[in-house]
Amino acid sequence: MDGVGQNPAEGDRSFGKSRHLRLNADFQWVYKKGRRVSALTLTLVWKRQEIPGPARLGLSVSRKVGKAHDRNLLKRRLREIFRLEAGPLAPGHDLVFVAKPGSPLLSYQALRLEVFSLLKRAGFPQALA
């Protein structure tokens, strides 16, 4: 049964492949032409899409951030924050979050506040922490 547990009024909150930055060329395009803001544990790099569509997310989490289970936990949390709340705030943009060492130590709520702080500093006015 499709749509079990979804409220039709909320719209499509899925996080399929079309919402991911996957190709190296896409990441490089955002890094080279995008703008950036940094916080203590994350950096946000963003660029307006040439053909506007839903916001797409890219994650860069190096081994310097921690062990594999820490990096995976951080990526799951960032994807969930983006899927539920942050993605709809930046339609027509590609966003890349770059994790710095110390990122996996943040709780979900602290990470959420940092993401919204970065979005607000980046000029997405709907981003209220």
C-alpha positions as YAML, in Angstrom:
chain: A
units: angstrom
residues:
- id: 1
  name: MET
  ca: [0.00, 0.00, 0.00]
- id: 2
  name: ASP
  ca: [1.65, 3.26, -1.12]
- id: 3
  name: GLY
  ca: [1.78, 6.31, 1.09]
- id: 4
  name: VAL
  ca: [1.23, 4.52, 4.38]
- id: 5
  name: GLY
  ca: [2.05, 6.92, 7.19]
- id: 6
  name: GLN
  ca: [2.25, 9.95, 4.91]
- id: 7
  name: ASN
  ca: [0.08, 13.00, 5.18]
- id: 8
  name: PRO
  ca: [-0.89, 14.08, 1.64]
- id: 9
  name: ALA
  ca: [-0.99, 17.72, 2.78]
- id: 10
  name: GLU
  ca: [2.76, 17.57, 3.56]
- id: 11
  name: GLY
  ca: [3.74, 16.92, -0.05]
- id: 12
  name: ASP
  ca: [6.53, 14.67, -1.22]
- id: 13
  name: ARG
  ca: [9.11, 14.29, 1.53]
- id: 14
  name: SER
  ca: [10.90, 11.35, -0.04]
- id: 15
  name: PHE
  ca: [14.63, 11.49, -0.51]
- id: 16
  name: GLY
  ca: [15.19, 9.69, -3.77]
- id: 17
  name: LYS
  ca: [18.18, 9.78, -6.08]
- id: 18
  name: SER
  ca: [16.96, 12.95, -7.76]
- id: 19
  name: ARG
  ca: [17.51, 14.82, -4.46]
- id: 20
  name: HIS
  ca: [21.16, 13.71, -4.14]
- id: 21
  name: LEU
  ca: [24.29, 15.18, -5.65]
- id: 22
  name: ARG
  ca: [26.05, 12.07, -6.86]
- id: 23
  name: LEU
  ca: [28.43, 12.92, -9.68]
- id: 24
  name: ASN
  ca: [31.89, 14.28, -9.00]
- id: 25
  name: ALA
  ca: [31.26, 16.89, -11.69]
- id: 26
  name: ASP
  ca: [28.23, 18.17, -9.76]
- id: 27
  name: PHE
  ca: [30.26, 18.49, -6.56]
- id: 28
  name: GLN
  ca: [33.09, 20.24, -8.41]
- id: 29
  name: TRP
  ca: [30.60, 22.67, -10.03]
- id: 30
  name: VAL
  ca: [29.22, 23.61, -6.60]
- id: 31
  name: TYR
  ca: [32.70, 23.92, -5.06]
- id: 32
  name: LYS
  ca: [34.08, 26.10, -7.88]
- id: 33
  name: LYS
  ca: [31.12, 28.39, -8.52]
- id: 34
  name: GLY
  ca: [29.27, 28.25, -5.23]
- id: 35
  name: ARG
  ca: [29.31, 30.39, -2.15]
- id: 36
  name: ARG
  ca: [30.25, 29.14, 1.31]
- id: 37
  name: VAL
  ca: [29.67, 29.78, 4.98]
- id: 38
  name: SER
  ca: [31.32, 27.93, 7.86]
- id: 39
  name: ALA
  ca: [30.48, 27.07, 11.42]
- id: 40
  name: LEU
  ca: [32.33, 25.16, 14.10]
- id: 41
  name: THR
  ca: [31.67, 21.66, 12.73]
- id: 42
  name: LEU
  ca: [30.15, 22.15, 9.26]
- id: 43
  name: THR
  ca: [30.70, 24.17, 6.11]
- id: 44
  name: LEU
  ca: [27.84, 24.84, 3.70]
- id: 45
  name: VAL
  ca: [28.61, 25.36, 0.02]
- id: 46
  name: TRP
  ca: [25.64, 26.22, -2.20]
- id: 47
  name: LYS
  ca: [24.91, 27.18, -5.79]
- id: 48
  name: ARG
  ca: [21.71, 28.05, -7.62]
- id: 49
  name: GLN
  ca: [20.78, 25.36, -10.13]
- id: 50
  name: GLU
  ca: [20.87, 26.24, -13.82]
- id: 51
  name: ILE
  ca: [17.49, 24.55, -14.32]
- id: 52
  name: PRO
  ca: [15.52, 25.11, -11.09]
- id: 53
  name: GLY
  ca: [14.17, 22.01, -9.43]
- id: 54
  name: PRO
  ca: [13.97, 20.60, -5.92]
- id: 55
  name: ALA
  ca: [16.97, 21.23, -3.69]
- id: 56
  name: ARG
  ca: [19.70, 18.61, -3.96]
- id: 57
  name: LEU
  ca: [22.04, 17.57, -1.16]
- id: 58
  name: GLY
  ca: [25.66, 16.50, -1.26]
- id: 59
  name: LEU
  ca: [27.64, 15.35, 1.76]
- id: 60
  name: SER
  ca: [31.40, 15.36, 2.15]
- id: 61
  name: VAL
  ca: [32.56, 13.51, 5.25]
- id: 62
  name: SER
  ca: [36.23, 12.55, 5.24]
- id: 63
  name: ARG
  ca: [37.98, 9.96, 7.38]
- id: 64
  name: LYS
  ca: [39.36, 12.76, 9.52]
- id: 65
  name: VAL
  ca: [35.86, 13.16, 10.96]
- id: 66
  name: GLY
  ca: [35.89, 9.80, 12.69]
- id: 67
  name: LYS
  ca: [35.41, 6.08, 12.31]
- id: 68
  name: ALA
  ca: [33.02, 4.66, 9.73]
- id: 69
  name: HIS
  ca: [30.10, 4.25, 12.13]
- id: 70
  name: ASP
  ca: [30.50, 7.89, 13.27]
- id: 71
  name: ARG
  ca: [30.62, 9.15, 9.69]
- id: 72
  name: ASN
  ca: [27.59, 7.09, 8.71]
- id: 73
  name: LEU
  ca: [25.59, 8.33, 11.70]
- id: 74
  name: LEU
  ca: [26.45, 11.92, 10.82]
- id: 75
  name: LYS
  ca: [25.39, 11.43, 7.19]
- id: 76
  name: ARG
  ca: [22.10, 9.77, 8.21]
- id: 77
  name: ARG
  ca: [21.33, 12.67, 10.54]
- id: 78
  name: LEU
  ca: [22.15, 15.31, 7.92]
- id: 79
  name: ARG
  ca: [20.02, 13.54, 5.29]
- id: 80
  name: GLU
  ca: [17.09, 13.34, 7.70]
- id: 81
  name: ILE
  ca: [17.36, 17.02, 8.66]
- id: 82
  name: PHE
  ca: [17.49, 17.92, 4.97]
- id: 83
  name: ARG
  ca: [14.64, 15.59, 4.04]
- id: 84
  name: LEU
  ca: [12.24, 16.77, 6.74]
- id: 85
  name: GLU
  ca: [13.01, 20.44, 7.13]
- id: 86
  name: ALA
  ca: [15.92, 22.01, 5.28]
- id: 87
  name: GLY
  ca: [15.34, 20.82, 1.71]
- id: 88
  name: PRO
  ca: [12.06, 22.69, 1.19]
- id: 89
  name: LEU
  ca: [13.77, 25.93, 2.32]
- id: 90
  name: ALA
  ca: [16.19, 26.01, -0.62]
- id: 91
  name: PRO
  ca: [14.35, 25.02, -3.81]
- id: 92
  name: GLY
  ca: [16.42, 25.49, -6.94]
- id: 93
  name: HIS
  ca: [19.75, 25.12, -5.13]
- id: 94
  name: ASP
  ca: [22.43, 22.49, -4.77]
- id: 95
  name: LEU
  ca: [23.75, 22.28, -1.21]
- id: 96
  name: VAL
  ca: [26.91, 20.53, -0.05]
- id: 97
  name: PHE
  ca: [27.61, 20.08, 3.65]
- id: 98
  name: VAL
  ca: [31.29, 19.47, 4.43]
- id: 99
  name: ALA
  ca: [31.89, 17.96, 7.86]
- id: 100
  name: LYS
  ca: [34.83, 19.02, 9.99]
- id: 101
  name: PRO
  ca: [36.45, 16.90, 12.71]
- id: 102
  name: GLY
  ca: [34.22, 16.88, 15.77]
- id: 103
  name: SER
  ca: [30.96, 16.77, 13.79]
- id: 104
  name: PRO
  ca: [29.86, 13.26, 14.83]
- id: 105
  name: LEU
  ca: [29.95, 14.29, 18.48]
- id: 106
  name: LEU
  ca: [26.93, 16.56, 17.99]
- id: 107
  name: SER
  ca: [23.49, 15.37, 19.00]
- id: 108
  name: TYR
  ca: [20.70, 15.43, 16.42]
- id: 109
  name: GLN
  ca: [19.29, 18.67, 17.86]
- id: 110
  name: ALA
  ca: [22.69, 20.40, 17.99]
- id: 111
  name: LEU
  ca: [23.38, 19.35, 14.41]
- id: 112
  name: ARG
  ca: [19.93, 20.60, 13.36]
- id: 113
  name: LEU
  ca: [20.63, 23.99, 14.96]
- id: 114
  name: GLU
  ca: [23.97, 24.22, 13.17]
- id: 115
  name: VAL
  ca: [22.38, 23.37, 9.81]
- id: 116
  name: PHE
  ca: [19.69, 26.02, 10.26]
- id: 117
  name: SER
  ca: [22.26, 28.55, 11.44]
- id: 118
  name: LEU
  ca: [24.26, 27.98, 8.26]
- id: 119
  name: LEU
  ca: [21.15, 28.21, 6.08]
- id: 120
  name: LYS
  ca: [20.15, 31.48, 7.72]
- id: 121
  name: ARG
  ca: [23.66, 32.93, 7.27]
- id: 122
  name: ALA
  ca: [23.57, 31.77, 3.64]
- id: 123
  name: GLY
  ca: [20.53, 33.92, 3.02]
- id: 124
  name: PHE
  ca: [17.68, 31.43, 3.09]
- id: 125
  name: PRO
  ca: [15.27, 33.59, 5.11]
- id: 126
  name: GLN
  ca: [12.82, 30.84, 6.04]
- id: 127
  name: ALA
  ca: [15.54, 29.02, 8.01]
- id: 128
  name: LEU
  ca: [14.49, 29.52, 11.61]
- id: 129
  name: ALA
  ca: [16.36, 27.46, 14.16]
...
